[in-house]
Amino acid sequence: MSKRIYLSFWIILISTSFSMLNGQTDRWQQKVKYEMNVEMDVNSNLFQGTQKLHYTNNSPDTLVRAFYHLYFNAFQPNSMMDVRSRTISDPDRRVLDRIQNLTPEEIGFLKVKTLSMNGKKVVFEHVESILEVDLKEPILPGQTVVFDMEFEGQVPLQVRRSGRDNAEGIRYSMAQWYPKMAAYDVRGWHSNPYIGREFYGNFGDFDVKITIDKSYILGGTGYLQNANEIGHGYEDDGVKVPNPKGKNLTWHFIAPHVHDFMWAADPKYTHEKVKMPNGPMVHFLYVKNEKTEENWSKLKGYTTDAIQYMSDNFGKYPYDQYSVVQGGDGGMEYPMSTLITGHRNLRSLVGVTVHELIHSWYYGVLGFNESSEPWLDEGFTTWGTSVVMDAVFDKNPNFIQDGSYKSYFRLAKAGYEEPLSTHADHYNLNSAYGPGTYNKGAVFVEQLAYVIGKENFDKAMLRLWNDWQFKHPNGNDVIRVMEKVSGLELDWYYDYFIASTKTIDYGVNSVEAAGDNTKITLERFGLMPMPIDMVVTYVDGSQEMIYLPLVIQRGSKPEEAGMPKRVATQKWPWTNYSTEVNVGRPLSEIKSVEIDPSLRLADINRENNRIEVSTLMPKK
């Protein structure tokens, strides 16, 4: 055996052993490599394309079928997306019955014309927004195969996220536009039909060439390879762009290690860019007019500040570019990019950009499954939006997650809340989906800091990033990271707050004199148990904390900076609905007793969390 081969063997062995020690040997994921050539006719809104897909089966399973997403087929009358929008009791106002009313020239479609695997034709069937493929030969574990495809499509009139001619006049918002191999993981295939909710895909590499009228300016995912040929602000400084012959230009992008590819195009785009000193090139593409010019000019500074803050606090952004592109129907995240509507006031414009930018960490790099666990992606992003907006836009003098908590409280009291473990497509109501996945998801994150302590939480957030980027962690993986950092047991927290709709409600039942001491009785009225921070405020203005961890968390969080000094720790079994706490000072010295003045505990009835002792004292 040569020295080089011997060294390689030991590197592989050590790497395998390290992976086993980290408990991720079962976390295989499929690998994709797309090569696509697309020609867009801007007059008819039709496009033709070829796709070569190198697909590596890293699973232990033999695959006999495969599935592609054909998202544009959802934009046709009587599609599942159309029917869902017309039958759900509170439809998305952007969709309503618009799909049903699309004309043949306005619908979307995506059709596969030919498909082969390793040069042999395969049998396939279009089943609305899914292509079902029966393989003539199985794909064995560890095998890489090559799919070759010809496809054609029509860009729908913009209804939801993607499409042409949106409400602000942007010609093309090309999201979910190509035949995309469905994800396959430890749970099997994820070939969910498109009804307008979320996405999940395999990490891989994209090599995309887009031929379009030369007056159009493009932006989105990936790195432009022929900038000095294209121009439009992409070229290197000082380079003169040649005037191409013919009416079309071909834009060539590559995007390594991403799980989707979005592009947008408009002949009216202004393209501006900012190079961060220790970060990516940030591109801004928008139609400059009286509704956008001032605010988009200011947006550049806020966007780079937000990228820097996220990189400093939650993990360094790993790509060399990010694009903020006017388009779509609101705000939607894509790898290395976002589509946002641009006719907004400054706070709204910065807020939507920051929100979609933060998705680049949780949807884009960690790769949370937005479909199966929408709360995970939207919850972390919504939580992060409040944190980053507070840091870069304006300081909130109050509890910065207050909006998410109030939204969750309204949902919990409304009676139609569903467990956050519900698949994104299968919520009964949009009014349960939004406050649940976004706001209760954000409460889940903030409450973790309450349960394990802020210092542990900050460490765990960085460990989550370092351990799980590009690996599609799930909710249990997040809990395990928090457990490893804190040393606490947290499965109960997930089971109650994510998998059920049980609520938290604690109260101070009584504060009574007990000789020279004081007896405080606490009660649990809600069905979800939680550890309790109880703060005693004395007449002289001093404060002390009595900490009541749950027995089932198997430990205590450390004292937190900025909180009153902890003077006692008393475990509380979850089976007990009340407990007594003794304070070694007379009742006359106590001003008030309050459960969690930090407001991080998601207690749905805070009216019983505090007792002013002066109201209990006999009047003279």
C-alpha positions as CSV (number, residue, x, y, z in Angstrom):
1,M,0.0,0.0,0.0
2,S,1.4,3.4,-1.0
3,K,1.9,6.1,1.6
4,R,-0.8,8.3,-0.2
5,I,-3.4,5.5,-0.2
6,Y,-2.5,4.6,3.4
7,L,-2.9,8.3,4.5
8,S,-6.3,8.5,2.6
9,F,-7.5,5.4,4.3
10,W,-6.8,6.8,7.7
11,I,-8.4,10.2,6.9
12,I,-11.6,8.3,5.8
13,L,-11.5,6.1,8.9
14,I,-11.0,9.1,11.2
15,S,-13.8,11.1,9.5
16,T,-16.2,8.2,9.8
17,S,-15.3,7.7,13.5
18,F,-15.9,11.4,14.1
19,S,-19.2,11.3,12.4
20,M,-20.2,8.2,14.5
21,L,-19.2,10.0,17.7
22,N,-21.4,12.9,16.7
23,G,-24.4,10.5,16.3
24,Q,-25.1,11.5,12.7
25,T,-24.2,8.3,10.8
26,D,-27.9,7.9,9.9
27,R,-28.2,11.4,8.5
28,W,-27.4,10.7,4.9
29,Q,-28.9,12.9,2.3
30,Q,-29.3,12.6,-1.4
31,K,-27.0,14.7,-3.7
32,V,-28.2,16.5,-6.8
33,K,-26.3,18.3,-9.6
34,Y,-28.4,20.2,-12.1
35,E,-27.3,21.4,-15.5
36,M,-30.1,23.4,-17.3
37,N,-30.4,25.4,-20.5
38,V,-33.5,27.5,-20.8
39,E,-34.8,29.8,-23.6
40,M,-37.5,32.3,-22.6
41,D,-39.8,33.9,-25.2
42,V,-40.8,37.2,-23.6
43,N,-43.6,37.7,-26.1
44,S,-45.5,34.5,-25.5
45,N,-44.2,33.8,-21.9
46,L,-43.3,30.3,-23.0
47,F,-40.0,28.7,-22.3
48,Q,-38.1,25.6,-23.5
49,G,-35.5,23.8,-21.5
50,T,-33.1,20.9,-21.2
51,Q,-32.0,19.4,-17.9
52,K,-29.2,17.0,-17.0
53,L,-29.5,15.8,-13.4
54,H,-26.8,13.8,-11.7
55,Y,-28.5,12.1,-8.8
56,T,-26.6,10.3,-6.1
57,N,-28.5,7.8,-3.9
58,N,-26.7,8.2,-0.5
59,S,-29.6,6.3,1.2
60,P,-29.4,2.6,2.3
61,D,-32.5,2.0,0.1
62,T,-32.9,0.8,-3.4
63,L,-35.1,3.3,-5.4
64,V,-37.5,1.9,-8.0
65,R,-39.5,5.2,-8.5
66,A,-38.7,8.9,-8.6
67,F,-40.8,12.0,-8.4
68,Y,-40.4,15.6,-9.7
69,H,-42.2,18.7,-8.6
70,L,-43.9,20.6,-11.5
71,Y,-45.0,23.6,-9.5
72,F,-46.4,25.7,-12.4
73,N,-49.1,23.1,-13.0
74,A,-50.8,24.2,-9.8
75,F,-51.8,27.5,-11.6
76,Q,-54.6,25.9,-13.6
77,P,-58.4,25.9,-12.9
78,N,-59.5,23.0,-10.7
79,S,-56.0,22.2,-9.6
80,M,-55.6,21.1,-5.9
81,M,-54.3,24.6,-5.1
82,D,-57.3,26.2,-6.8
83,V,-59.8,23.9,-5.1
84,R,-58.1,24.3,-1.7
85,S,-58.2,28.1,-2.0
86,R,-61.9,28.0,-3.0
87,T,-63.0,25.6,-0.2
88,I,-61.0,26.7,2.8
89,S,-63.1,29.0,5.0
90,D,-60.4,31.7,5.2
91,P,-58.5,31.7,1.9
92,D,-55.3,33.6,1.3
93,R,-56.5,36.9,-0.1
94,R,-53.8,36.8,-2.7
95,V,-55.2,33.6,-4.2
96,L,-59.0,33.5,-3.6
97,D,-60.6,32.3,-6.9
98,R,-57.9,33.9,-9.1
99,I,-56.6,30.5,-10.4
100,Q,-60.1,29.5,-11.5
101,N,-60.4,32.6,-13.6
102,L,-57.1,32.3,-15.4
103,T,-57.4,32.2,-19.2
104,P,-55.4,29.7,-21.3
105,E,-52.8,32.4,-21.9
106,E,-52.6,33.2,-18.2
107,I,-52.3,29.7,-16.7
108,G,-49.1,28.1,-15.8
109,F,-47.9,24.7,-17.0
110,L,-44.7,22.6,-16.9
111,K,-44.5,19.6,-19.1
112,V,-41.8,17.0,-19.4
113,K,-41.4,16.0,-23.1
114,T,-38.7,13.4,-22.8
115,L,-36.9,11.7,-19.8
116,S,-34.2,9.1,-19.7
117,M,-32.0,7.6,-17.0
118,N,-28.5,6.6,-18.0
119,G,-29.5,6.9,-21.7
120,K,-32.6,4.7,-21.3
121,K,-36.1,6.1,-21.6
122,V,-38.3,5.8,-18.5
123,V,-42.0,5.7,-18.1
124,F,-43.5,8.8,-16.5
125,E,-46.9,10.3,-15.8
126,H,-48.0,13.9,-15.1
127,V,-50.2,13.9,-12.0
128,E,-50.9,17.6,-11.7
129,S,-47.9,19.2,-10.0
130,I,-46.0,16.0,-9.6
131,L,-44.3,13.9,-12.2
132,E,-44.4,10.2,-11.3
133,V,-41.5,8.2,-12.7
134,D,-41.2,4.4,-12.9
135,L,-37.6,3.4,-13.3
136,K,-36.7,0.6,-15.6
137,E,-33.6,-0.1,-13.5
138,P,-33.4,0.6,-9.8
139,I,-31.0,3.1,-8.3
140,L,-28.9,1.2,-5.9
141,P,-27.5,2.6,-2.6
142,G,-24.4,4.6,-3.3
143,Q,-25.1,4.8,-7.1
144,T,-25.0,7.9,-9.2
145,V,-27.3,8.1,-12.2
146,V,-27.9,10.7,-14.8
147,F,-31.4,11.8,-15.8
148,D,-31.7,13.7,-19.1
149,M,-34.9,15.7,-19.7
150,E,-36.5,18.0,-22.2
151,F,-39.3,20.2,-20.8
152,E,-41.5,23.2,-21.7
153,G,-43.5,25.6,-19.7
154,Q,-45.7,28.7,-19.6
155,V,-45.2,31.3,-16.9
156,P,-48.5,31.9,-15.2
157,L,-49.9,35.3,-14.5
158,Q,-48.6,36.0,-11.0
159,V,-51.0,34.7,-8.4
160,R,-48.8,33.3,-5.6
161,R,-45.1,33.9,-5.3
162,S,-44.0,33.1,-8.8
163,G,-45.3,34.2,-12.2
164,R,-45.3,37.1,-14.6
165,D,-46.5,40.7,-14.4
166,N,-47.1,41.0,-10.7
167,A,-49.0,43.8,-9.0
168,E,-46.0,46.1,-9.2
169,G,-45.4,45.4,-12.9
170,I,-42.4,43.1,-12.5
171,R,-42.2,40.9,-15.6
172,Y,-40.9,37.6,-14.3
173,S,-40.6,36.2,-10.8
174,M,-39.2,32.8,-11.6
175,A,-39.5,30.7,-8.5
176,Q,-40.4,27.0,-8.5
177,W,-40.1,27.2,-12.3
178,Y,-38.2,24.0,-13.3
179,P,-38.8,20.2,-12.9
180,K,-37.3,19.6,-9.4
181,M,-36.5,16.2,-8.1
182,A,-38.5,15.6,-4.9
183,A,-36.5,15.1,-1.6
184,Y,-35.9,11.6,-0.4
185,D,-34.8,11.2,3.2
186,V,-35.1,8.8,6.2
187,R,-38.9,9.3,6.0
188,G,-39.0,8.4,2.3
189,W,-40.2,10.5,-0.6
190,H,-41.6,14.0,-0.1
191,S,-43.6,14.3,-3.3
192,N,-46.3,16.7,-1.8
193,P,-48.5,18.4,-4.4
194,Y,-48.2,22.2,-4.5
195,I,-51.1,24.0,-2.8
196,G,-49.3,27.2,-2.1
197,R,-47.4,26.6,1.1
198,E,-43.8,25.6,1.8
199,F,-40.8,23.8,0.2
200,Y,-38.2,21.1,0.9
201,G,-35.4,20.0,-1.4
202,N,-32.0,18.2,-1.8
203,F,-28.8,20.2,-1.4
204,G,-26.8,20.2,-4.6
205,D,-25.1,22.2,-7.3
206,F,-26.8,24.2,-10.1
207,D,-25.4,25.2,-13.5
208,V,-28.0,27.3,-15.2
209,K,-28.0,29.1,-18.6
210,I,-31.0,31.4,-19.3
211,T,-31.4,32.9,-22.8
212,I,-33.7,35.9,-22.9
213,D,-34.2,39.2,-24.7
214,K,-31.1,41.3,-24.2
215,S,-33.0,44.2,-22.7
216,Y,-33.8,42.2,-19.6
217,I,-31.8,42.4,-16.4
218,L,-31.7,39.2,-14.2
219,G,-30.9,38.5,-10.6
220,G,-31.5,35.8,-8.0
221,T,-29.6,32.7,-6.9
222,G,-26.1,32.0,-7.8
223,Y,-22.9,33.6,-9.3
224,L,-23.0,35.1,-12.7
225,Q,-20.2,33.6,-14.8
226,N,-20.2,35.9,-17.8
227,A,-20.7,39.3,-16.2
228,N,-18.4,41.1,-18.7
229,E,-20.5,39.8,-21.5
230,I,-23.8,40.7,-19.9
231,G,-23.1,44.1,-18.3
232,H,-26.1,45.6,-16.5
233,G,-24.0,46.5,-13.5
234,Y,-22.5,43.0,-13.1
235,E,-19.3,43.6,-15.0
236,D,-16.0,44.3,-13.4
237,D,-15.2,48.0,-12.9
238,G,-13.6,49.6,-16.0
239,V,-14.6,46.8,-18.4
240,K,-16.4,47.8,-21.5
241,V,-19.2,45.5,-22.3
242,P,-19.5,44.6,-26.0
243,N,-22.8,45.2,-27.8
244,P,-24.0,41.6,-28.5
245,K,-25.3,40.7,-31.9
246,G,-28.9,39.4,-32.1
247,K,-31.8,40.1,-29.8
248,N,-31.0,37.7,-27.0
249,L,-28.4,37.2,-24.3
250,T,-27.5,34.0,-22.4
251,W,-27.0,34.5,-18.7
252,H,-24.8,31.8,-17.1
253,F,-25.2,31.2,-13.3
254,I,-23.7,28.6,-11.0
255,A,-24.9,28.0,-7.5
256,P,-23.0,25.5,-5.3
257,H,-24.5,23.7,-2.4
258,V,-28.0,25.1,-2.5
259,H,-31.4,23.4,-2.6
260,D,-33.3,25.6,-5.1
261,F,-32.7,28.1,-7.8
262,M,-34.7,31.3,-8.3
263,W,-34.3,34.1,-10.9
264,A,-36.2,37.2,-11.7
265,A,-36.1,39.4,-14.8
266,D,-37.3,42.8,-15.9
267,P,-36.0,45.4,-18.5
268,K,-36.7,48.2,-16.1
269,Y,-34.6,46.9,-13.2
270,T,-32.0,49.2,-11.6
271,H,-29.1,47.1,-10.4
272,E,-27.1,48.4,-7.5
273,K,-24.6,46.5,-5.3
274,V,-22.7,46.8,-2.1
275,K,-19.5,44.8,-1.3
276,M,-19.3,44.0,2.4
277,P,-15.7,44.2,3.8
278,N,-15.9,40.7,5.4
279,G,-19.0,39.4,3.7
280,P,-20.8,38.9,0.5
281,M,-21.5,41.1,-2.5
282,V,-25.1,42.3,-1.9
283,H,-27.2,43.0,-5.1
284,F,-30.3,45.1,-5.2
285,L,-32.6,44.9,-8.2
286,Y,-35.7,47.1,-8.3
287,V,-37.6,49.4,-10.6
288,K,-36.6,52.9,-9.5
289,N,-39.5,55.4,-9.2
290,E,-41.1,57.7,-6.7
291,K,-42.4,54.8,-4.8
292,T,-39.0,53.0,-4.4
293,E,-36.1,55.3,-4.9
294,E,-35.7,56.8,-1.4
295,N,-36.5,53.7,0.6
296,W,-34.5,51.3,-1.5
297,S,-31.5,53.6,-1.2
298,K,-31.7,53.4,2.6
299,L,-32.4,49.6,2.4
300,K,-28.9,48.9,1.3
301,G,-27.3,49.9,4.6
302,Y,-29.9,48.1,6.7
303,T,-29.5,44.9,4.7
304,T,-25.7,44.8,5.1
305,D,-26.0,45.6,8.8
306,A,-28.4,42.7,9.2
307,I,-26.1,40.3,7.4
308,Q,-23.2,41.4,9.6
309,Y,-25.3,41.0,12.8
310,M,-26.5,37.5,11.8
311,S,-22.9,36.5,10.9
312,D,-21.5,37.8,14.1
313,N,-24.2,36.2,16.4
314,F,-25.7,33.2,14.7
315,G,-23.1,31.9,12.2
316,K,-21.2,33.4,9.3
317,Y,-23.1,33.6,6.0
318,P,-21.3,31.1,3.9
319,Y,-22.0,32.4,0.3
320,D,-20.3,35.2,-1.6
321,Q,-23.4,36.9,-2.8
322,Y,-27.0,37.8,-1.7
323,S,-29.7,39.3,-3.9
324,V,-32.6,41.4,-2.8
325,V,-35.0,41.5,-5.8
326,Q,-38.3,43.3,-6.3
327,G,-40.9,40.8,-7.4
328,G,-43.3,38.1,-6.2
329,D,-46.4,38.9,-4.0
330,G,-45.0,39.8,-0.6
331,G,-41.7,38.3,0.6
332,M,-40.3,34.8,0.0
333,E,-36.9,33.3,0.7
334,Y,-34.7,31.5,-1.8
335,P,-31.1,30.4,-1.6
336,M,-28.8,33.4,-1.8
337,S,-31.8,35.6,-2.5
338,T,-35.3,36.9,-1.9
339,L,-38.2,38.2,-3.8
340,I,-40.0,41.1,-2.1
341,T,-42.6,43.6,-3.2
342,G,-41.1,47.0,-3.2
343,H,-43.8,49.7,-2.8
344,R,-43.5,49.8,1.0
345,N,-42.7,52.3,3.7
346,L,-39.2,52.1,5.1
347,R,-40.0,50.0,8.1
348,S,-42.0,47.5,6.1
349,L,-39.4,47.3,3.4
350,V,-36.6,46.7,5.9
351,G,-38.7,44.3,8.0
352,V,-39.6,42.1,5.1
353,T,-36.0,42.1,3.8
354,V,-34.6,41.2,7.2
355,H,-37.2,38.4,7.6
356,E,-36.4,36.8,4.3
357,L,-32.7,37.3,4.8
358,I,-32.8,35.4,8.1
359,H,-34.4,32.5,6.3
360,S,-31.1,32.2,4.5
361,W,-29.7,30.8,7.8
362,Y,-32.6,28.5,8.7
363,Y,-34.2,27.6,5.4
364,G,-31.2,28.2,3.2
365,V,-28.2,26.7,5.1
366,L,-29.5,24.6,8.0
367,G,-32.2,23.4,5.6
368,F,-35.2,23.0,7.9
369,N,-38.0,21.1,6.2
370,E,-40.5,24.0,5.7
371,S,-43.3,21.6,4.7
372,S,-43.2,19.0,7.5
373,E,-42.1,21.4,10.2
374,P,-43.0,24.9,9.1
375,W,-42.9,26.2,12.7
376,L,-39.2,25.4,12.8
377,D,-38.2,27.5,9.9
378,E,-40.7,30.3,10.3
379,G,-40.4,30.3,14.1
380,F,-36.7,30.7,14.2
381,T,-36.9,33.3,11.4
382,T,-39.7,35.3,13.1
383,W,-37.9,35.2,16.4
384,G,-34.7,36.3,14.6
385,T,-36.5,39.1,12.8
386,S,-37.4,40.8,16.1
387,V,-33.9,40.4,17.4
388,V,-32.2,41.8,14.3
389,M,-34.7,44.6,13.7
390,D,-34.1,45.7,17.3
391,A,-30.4,45.7,16.7
392,V,-30.2,47.4,13.3
393,F,-33.4,49.4,12.8
394,D,-34.8,50.8,16.1
395,K,-34.6,49.8,19.7
396,N,-37.7,48.4,21.2
397,P,-38.0,49.7,24.8
398,N,-40.3,46.8,25.7
399,F,-40.1,43.0,25.5
400,I,-39.0,42.5,21.8
401,Q,-40.9,39.3,21.3
402,D,-44.1,40.8,22.7
403,G,-45.9,40.8,19.3
404,S,-45.3,37.0,18.8
405,Y,-46.5,36.2,22.3
406,K,-49.7,38.3,21.9
407,S,-50.5,36.6,18.6
408,Y,-50.0,33.2,20.1
409,F,-52.1,34.1,23.1
410,R,-55.0,35.2,20.8
411,L,-54.7,31.9,18.9
412,A,-54.6,29.8,22.0
413,K,-57.7,31.4,23.4
414,A,-59.6,31.3,20.0
415,G,-60.2,27.6,20.2
416,Y,-58.9,26.6,16.7
417,E,-55.2,26.1,17.4
418,E,-53.6,23.0,15.9
419,P,-50.4,21.2,17.0
420,L,-47.3,22.7,15.4
421,S,-46.4,19.1,14.3
422,T,-49.2,19.5,11.6
423,H,-47.8,19.4,8.1
424,A,-48.0,22.9,6.5
425,D,-50.4,21.8,3.8
426,H,-52.9,20.3,6.2
427,Y,-53.8,23.1,8.6
428,N,-57.6,23.5,8.6
429,L,-57.4,27.3,8.7
430,N,-54.9,29.9,7.4
431,S,-55.7,31.8,10.6
432,A,-54.3,28.9,12.6
433,Y,-51.3,28.3,10.3
434,G,-49.9,31.9,10.4
435,P,-50.0,32.6,14.2
436,G,-49.0,29.1,14.9
437,T,-46.0,28.5,12.7
438,Y,-44.7,32.1,12.8
439,N,-45.6,33.4,16.2
440,K,-46.0,30.3,18.4
441,G,-42.8,29.1,16.6
442,A,-41.0,32.3,17.7
443,V,-42.4,31.8,21.3
444,F,-40.9,28.3,21.3
445,V,-37.5,29.7,20.5
446,E,-37.6,32.6,23.1
447,Q,-39.0,30.3,25.7
448,L,-36.0,27.9,25.2
449,A,-33.8,30.8,26.5
450,Y,-36.1,31.0,29.6
451,V,-35.9,27.2,30.2
452,I,-32.1,26.7,29.7
453,G,-30.9,30.2,30.5
454,K,-29.8,32.9,28.0
455,E,-26.1,32.1,28.2
456,N,-26.7,28.4,27.4
457,F,-29.2,29.4,24.7
458,D,-26.6,31.7,22.9
459,K,-24.0,28.9,22.9
460,A,-26.6,26.4,21.7
461,M,-27.6,28.6,18.8
462,L,-24.0,28.7,17.5
463,R,-23.6,25.0,18.1
464,L,-26.7,24.3,16.1
465,W,-25.2,26.3,13.2
466,N,-21.8,24.7,13.4
467,D,-23.1,21.1,13.8
468,W,-26.0,21.1,11.4
469,Q,-25.4,23.4,8.5
470,F,-26.4,21.7,5.1
471,K,-27.8,18.7,7.0
472,H,-31.5,19.3,7.3
473,P,-31.9,19.1,11.1
474,N,-35.4,18.5,12.5
475,G,-37.1,19.7,15.7
476,N,-35.7,16.8,17.7
477,D,-32.2,17.7,16.5
478,V,-32.7,21.3,17.8
479,I,-33.8,20.0,21.2
480,R,-30.8,17.6,21.4
481,V,-28.4,20.5,20.7
482,M,-30.1,22.5,23.5
483,E,-29.8,19.5,25.8
484,K,-26.2,18.9,25.1
485,V,-25.2,22.5,25.8
486,S,-27.5,22.9,28.9
487,G,-27.2,19.4,30.4
488,L,-31.0,19.5,30.8
489,E,-33.7,17.0,29.6
490,L,-36.1,18.8,27.2
491,D,-38.1,16.2,25.5
492,W,-41.1,17.2,27.6
493,Y,-40.9,20.7,26.2
494,Y,-41.1,19.6,22.6
495,D,-43.9,17.1,23.4
496,Y,-46.1,19.7,25.1
497,F,-45.4,22.9,23.1
498,I,-45.0,21.4,19.6
499,A,-47.0,18.2,19.6
500,S,-50.0,19.4,21.6
501,T,-52.0,22.5,22.1
502,K,-51.9,22.4,25.9
503,T,-51.3,25.8,27.4
504,I,-49.3,27.4,30.3
505,D,-51.1,29.1,33.1
506,Y,-49.5,29.6,36.6
507,G,-50.7,31.8,39.3
508,V,-49.7,33.1,42.8
509,N,-52.6,31.7,44.9
510,S,-51.7,33.2,48.2
511,V,-49.0,35.0,50.3
512,E,-49.4,34.5,54.0
513,A,-47.6,35.2,57.2
514,A,-46.0,32.2,58.8
515,G,-44.6,33.5,62.1
516,D,-41.5,35.4,61.2
517,N,-41.5,33.9,57.7
518,T,-43.8,34.1,54.7
519,K,-45.6,31.2,52.9
520,I,-46.3,31.6,49.2
521,T,-48.6,29.1,47.5
522,L,-48.3,28.7,43.7
523,E,-50.8,26.9,41.5
524,R,-50.7,25.5,38.0
525,F,-54.0,26.0,36.2
526,G,-52.9,25.1,32.7
527,L,-52.2,21.6,31.4
528,M,-48.5,22.3,30.4
529,P,-46.0,22.3,33.2
530,M,-43.0,24.7,33.1
531,P,-40.1,25.7,35.3
532,I,-40.9,28.9,37.3
533,D,-38.9,32.0,38.0
534,M,-40.6,33.7,41.0
535,V,-39.3,37.1,42.0
536,V,-39.9,38.5,45.4
537,T,-39.7,42.3,45.7
538,Y,-39.1,43.8,49.1
539,V,-40.3,47.0,50.6
540,D,-36.8,48.4,50.5
541,G,-36.6,47.9,46.7
542,S,-34.4,44.8,46.7
543,Q,-35.3,41.7,44.8
544,E,-34.6,38.0,45.1
545,M,-35.5,35.0,42.9
546,I,-36.7,31.6,43.9
547,Y,-36.3,29.1,41.1
548,L,-38.6,26.1,40.7
549,P,-37.3,23.8,38.0
550,L,-39.4,20.8,36.9
551,V,-38.2,17.4,38.2
552,I,-38.4,16.0,34.7
553,Q,-35.9,18.5,33.3
554,R,-33.2,16.8,35.5
555,G,-31.3,19.8,36.5
556,S,-31.3,23.6,36.8
557,K,-30.4,26.4,34.5
558,P,-27.6,28.7,35.7
559,E,-28.3,32.1,37.1
560,E,-28.9,34.6,34.4
561,A,-27.2,38.0,34.0
562,G,-29.5,40.9,34.7
563,M,-31.9,38.8,36.8
564,P,-32.4,39.1,40.6
565,K,-30.1,37.0,42.8
566,R,-31.3,33.5,43.2
567,V,-31.6,32.6,46.8
568,A,-33.3,29.2,46.6
569,T,-34.0,26.3,44.2
570,Q,-37.0,24.1,44.8
571,K,-38.0,21.3,42.4
572,W,-41.6,21.0,41.3
573,P,-43.0,17.6,40.1
574,W,-45.3,18.1,37.1
575,T,-47.9,15.9,38.7
576,N,-48.4,18.4,41.5
577,Y,-50.8,21.3,40.6
578,S,-49.7,23.4,43.6
579,T,-46.6,23.9,45.7
580,E,-45.6,26.0,48.7
581,V,-42.5,28.2,49.0
582,N,-41.2,29.6,52.3
583,V,-39.4,32.9,52.4
584,G,-37.3,33.6,55.4
585,R,-38.5,37.1,55.9
586,P,-41.8,38.4,57.5
587,L,-44.8,39.3,55.3
588,S,-44.4,43.0,56.4
589,E,-41.1,43.3,54.5
590,I,-42.5,41.9,51.2
591,K,-43.9,44.3,48.6
592,S,-44.9,41.9,45.8
593,V,-44.5,38.4,44.5
594,E,-44.4,37.8,40.7
595,I,-44.0,34.8,38.4
596,D,-41.6,35.6,35.5
597,P,-41.4,39.4,35.3
598,S,-39.2,38.8,32.2
599,L,-42.4,37.9,30.3
600,R,-40.6,35.0,28.6
601,L,-42.9,32.4,30.0
602,A,-45.9,32.0,27.6
603,D,-48.5,32.2,30.3
604,I,-51.9,32.8,28.7
605,N,-53.3,34.5,31.8
606,R,-50.8,36.9,33.4
607,E,-53.4,38.5,35.6
608,N,-52.8,35.9,38.3
609,N,-49.0,36.0,38.1
610,R,-48.5,38.8,40.5
611,I,-49.7,39.7,44.0
612,E,-49.2,43.1,45.6
613,V,-48.7,42.2,49.3
614,S,-49.8,45.7,50.4
615,T,-53.3,44.8,49.3
616,L,-53.3,41.9,51.7
617,M,-52.1,43.7,54.8
618,P,-54.8,44.8,57.3
619,K,-55.6,48.5,57.1
620,K,-54.8,50.6,60.1
